[in-house]
Amino acid sequence: MKITRAIASAGMLLLMSSPLVAAEDHPMGYFITSVGMGQGANLGGLDGADAYCTKLAEAAGSTGRTWRAYLSTQEEGKRGISARNRIGLGPWYNANGVLIASDLDELHLNPNIVLRTALDENGNRVKGRGDGPNEHDILTGSMADGTAYFPRDTDDHTCSNWTNASEGSAQVGHHDRHGGGNTSWNSAHGSRGCSQENLQGTGGAGLFYCFAAD
């Protein structure tokens, strides 16, 4: 009996140290920027936004990952870069290890993005509808399926490809899935303009989503 118990205990110790158990500790692969860059929708283009995602992630202790901002662009005469094509294949977990989506299809059809899961890089809740101030407008410049707008749509949806902090507009989503009858996390409505003041005027703060693309 003692030998049997010893073997069982040894087996349990082996299981506890196995990769299967370690794999339950999922690294962060998704977050909302805790603060905007302070220049409205002028993020320095995609490169500037990606660098900002990396900066925040590393400051929060996440290293060795490739971070991409969930942002689309527009180009005259053809479709621009689509946000969904920039962020890898998943899965993605928030800072508390909660699964956001297993893959791109789940992310755009039925993601686990609501007020309690759409956290910043430090695992903190981002202000939503009913908070003061409301900051649920998240910059995306994307249609609901995560793709860039068609060239026949000549309206500005990306604040001049994330380089403008004055006139124009940016398509935003609602991370809390509330407001105006539109529950889209990535394509709820356009902003009033591209300045920090205008983004705040529609319930935003110049925040955007970041995903690990590796």
C-alpha positions as CSV (number, residue, x, y, z in Angstrom):
1,M,0.0,0.0,0.0
2,K,2.8,2.4,0.9
3,I,4.6,1.6,-2.4
4,T,1.3,2.3,-4.3
5,R,0.9,5.6,-2.6
6,A,4.5,6.6,-3.3
7,I,4.1,5.8,-7.0
8,A,0.8,7.8,-7.1
9,S,2.5,10.8,-5.4
10,A,5.5,10.6,-7.8
11,G,3.0,10.5,-10.7
12,M,1.2,13.6,-9.4
13,L,4.5,15.5,-9.1
14,L,5.4,14.6,-12.6
15,L,2.0,15.7,-13.9
16,M,2.3,19.0,-12.0
17,S,5.6,19.8,-13.7
18,S,4.5,18.7,-17.2
19,P,4.0,21.1,-20.2
20,L,0.2,20.3,-20.1
21,V,-0.2,22.0,-16.7
22,A,2.2,24.8,-17.6
23,A,0.2,25.5,-20.7
24,E,-2.8,26.6,-18.6
25,D,-0.9,29.8,-17.8
26,H,-1.8,31.6,-21.0
27,P,0.3,34.7,-21.9
28,M,-1.4,37.9,-22.8
29,G,-2.2,38.2,-26.5
30,Y,-4.8,41.0,-26.5
31,F,-5.4,44.3,-24.8
32,I,-6.8,47.8,-25.2
33,T,-4.3,50.6,-24.8
34,S,-4.6,52.0,-21.3
35,V,-4.1,55.5,-22.5
36,G,-4.1,57.1,-26.0
37,M,-1.1,58.6,-27.6
38,G,-2.4,62.1,-26.8
39,Q,-2.6,63.3,-30.4
40,G,-6.1,62.2,-31.2
41,A,-6.2,59.7,-34.1
42,N,-2.7,60.7,-35.3
43,L,-0.9,57.5,-34.2
44,G,2.1,57.9,-36.5
45,G,0.5,55.5,-39.0
46,L,0.4,51.8,-38.5
47,D,4.1,51.7,-37.6
48,G,3.6,54.2,-34.8
49,A,0.6,52.3,-33.5
50,D,2.4,49.0,-33.6
51,A,5.3,50.5,-31.7
52,Y,3.0,51.9,-29.1
53,C,1.4,48.5,-28.6
54,T,4.9,47.0,-28.1
55,K,5.9,49.7,-25.7
56,L,2.8,49.2,-23.5
57,A,3.0,45.4,-23.6
58,E,6.7,45.4,-22.6
59,A,6.1,47.9,-19.8
60,A,3.4,45.5,-18.5
61,G,5.9,42.6,-18.5
62,S,5.1,41.0,-21.8
63,T,8.3,40.4,-23.8
64,G,9.3,38.5,-26.9
65,R,6.0,38.9,-28.7
66,T,5.1,40.6,-32.0
67,W,2.4,43.2,-31.4
68,R,0.1,44.7,-34.0
69,A,-2.6,47.4,-33.7
70,Y,-6.0,46.4,-34.9
71,L,-6.3,49.1,-37.5
72,S,-7.2,49.2,-41.2
73,T,-6.1,51.7,-43.8
74,Q,-7.6,53.2,-47.0
75,E,-6.0,53.7,-50.4
76,E,-7.3,55.4,-53.5
77,G,-8.5,53.1,-56.2
78,K,-8.0,49.9,-54.2
79,R,-8.6,48.4,-50.7
80,G,-6.2,49.3,-48.0
81,I,-4.7,47.0,-45.4
82,S,-7.2,45.1,-43.3
83,A,-6.9,44.9,-39.5
84,R,-7.8,41.2,-39.5
85,N,-4.8,40.4,-41.7
86,R,-2.3,42.0,-39.4
87,I,-2.9,40.2,-36.1
88,G,-2.0,36.6,-36.7
89,L,-4.2,33.5,-36.3
90,G,-4.9,33.3,-32.6
91,P,-5.8,32.2,-30.0
92,W,-5.7,35.4,-28.0
93,Y,-6.0,35.8,-24.2
94,N,-6.4,39.0,-22.1
95,A,-4.0,40.1,-19.4
96,N,-5.9,37.9,-16.9
97,G,-5.6,34.8,-19.0
98,V,-9.2,34.8,-20.2
99,L,-9.8,33.6,-23.8
100,I,-10.9,36.3,-26.1
101,A,-11.1,34.3,-29.3
102,S,-9.6,31.0,-30.6
103,D,-9.2,32.2,-34.2
104,L,-10.1,34.9,-36.7
105,D,-13.6,33.5,-37.3
106,E,-14.5,33.5,-33.7
107,L,-13.0,36.9,-33.2
108,H,-15.2,38.4,-35.8
109,L,-18.4,36.4,-35.3
110,N,-18.6,35.7,-31.6
111,P,-15.7,37.0,-29.6
112,N,-15.5,37.2,-25.8
113,I,-15.2,40.9,-25.8
114,V,-17.4,42.7,-23.2
115,L,-16.7,45.2,-20.5
116,R,-15.3,42.7,-18.0
117,T,-13.0,41.0,-20.5
118,A,-11.9,43.9,-22.7
119,L,-9.0,44.9,-20.4
120,D,-5.9,47.0,-20.8
121,E,-2.4,45.7,-20.8
122,N,-2.3,45.8,-17.0
123,G,-5.5,43.8,-16.6
124,N,-7.6,46.9,-15.7
125,R,-11.1,47.5,-16.9
126,V,-11.5,50.2,-19.6
127,K,-14.2,52.8,-18.9
128,G,-17.4,52.2,-20.8
129,R,-20.9,53.5,-21.1
130,G,-22.1,54.8,-17.7
131,D,-18.6,55.6,-16.5
132,G,-17.2,59.1,-16.3
133,P,-15.9,59.7,-18.7
134,N,-17.2,57.1,-21.2
135,E,-14.2,55.9,-23.2
136,H,-15.8,52.9,-25.1
137,D,-15.0,54.2,-28.6
138,I,-12.0,52.2,-29.8
139,L,-10.3,53.2,-33.0
140,T,-10.3,50.5,-35.8
141,G,-11.0,52.1,-39.2
142,S,-12.6,48.7,-40.1
143,M,-15.8,47.1,-41.2
144,A,-17.4,44.5,-39.0
145,D,-15.6,41.6,-40.6
146,G,-12.2,43.3,-39.8
147,T,-11.5,44.3,-43.4
148,A,-10.7,47.7,-45.0
149,Y,-13.4,49.7,-46.7
150,F,-13.9,49.3,-50.4
151,P,-12.4,52.1,-52.6
152,R,-15.9,53.1,-53.8
153,D,-16.5,54.4,-50.3
154,T,-14.5,57.6,-50.5
155,D,-15.4,58.8,-46.9
156,D,-12.5,59.0,-44.5
157,H,-12.7,56.1,-42.0
158,T,-9.1,56.1,-40.8
159,C,-8.2,59.8,-40.1
160,S,-5.9,59.8,-43.1
161,N,-4.5,56.4,-42.3
162,W,-3.9,57.4,-38.6
163,T,-1.8,60.5,-39.4
164,N,-4.4,63.2,-38.9
165,A,-5.5,64.9,-35.6
166,S,-7.9,67.5,-37.1
167,E,-10.6,67.0,-39.7
168,G,-11.9,63.7,-41.0
169,S,-13.3,60.7,-39.2
170,A,-12.3,57.3,-37.8
171,Q,-14.5,54.2,-37.5
172,V,-14.7,53.0,-34.0
173,G,-16.0,50.0,-32.1
174,H,-17.5,49.7,-28.6
175,H,-15.5,47.4,-26.3
176,D,-18.4,47.3,-23.8
177,R,-20.8,46.3,-26.6
178,H,-23.3,49.1,-25.6
179,G,-24.5,52.3,-27.1
180,G,-26.8,53.5,-29.9
181,G,-28.2,50.1,-30.5
182,N,-24.9,48.9,-32.0
183,T,-23.1,46.2,-30.2
184,S,-20.2,45.9,-32.5
185,W,-16.8,45.8,-30.8
186,N,-15.0,46.9,-34.0
187,S,-17.4,48.9,-36.2
188,A,-20.1,50.8,-34.4
189,H,-19.9,54.3,-35.9
190,G,-17.6,57.1,-37.2
191,S,-16.1,59.7,-34.9
192,R,-17.0,63.4,-35.2
193,G,-13.4,64.2,-36.1
194,C,-9.8,63.2,-35.5
195,S,-8.6,65.5,-32.8
196,Q,-8.4,64.4,-29.2
197,E,-11.3,66.7,-28.3
198,N,-13.5,65.3,-31.1
199,L,-12.7,61.7,-30.2
200,Q,-13.7,62.5,-26.6
201,G,-16.9,64.1,-27.9
202,T,-18.3,60.8,-29.1
203,G,-17.2,58.7,-26.1
204,G,-13.6,57.9,-26.8
205,A,-10.0,58.7,-25.8
206,G,-7.9,57.6,-28.8
207,L,-7.6,54.1,-27.5
208,F,-7.1,51.1,-29.8
209,Y,-6.8,47.3,-29.7
210,C,-3.5,45.5,-29.7
211,F,-3.1,41.8,-30.6
212,A,-0.1,39.5,-30.5
213,A,0.5,38.4,-34.1
214,D,3.1,35.7,-33.5
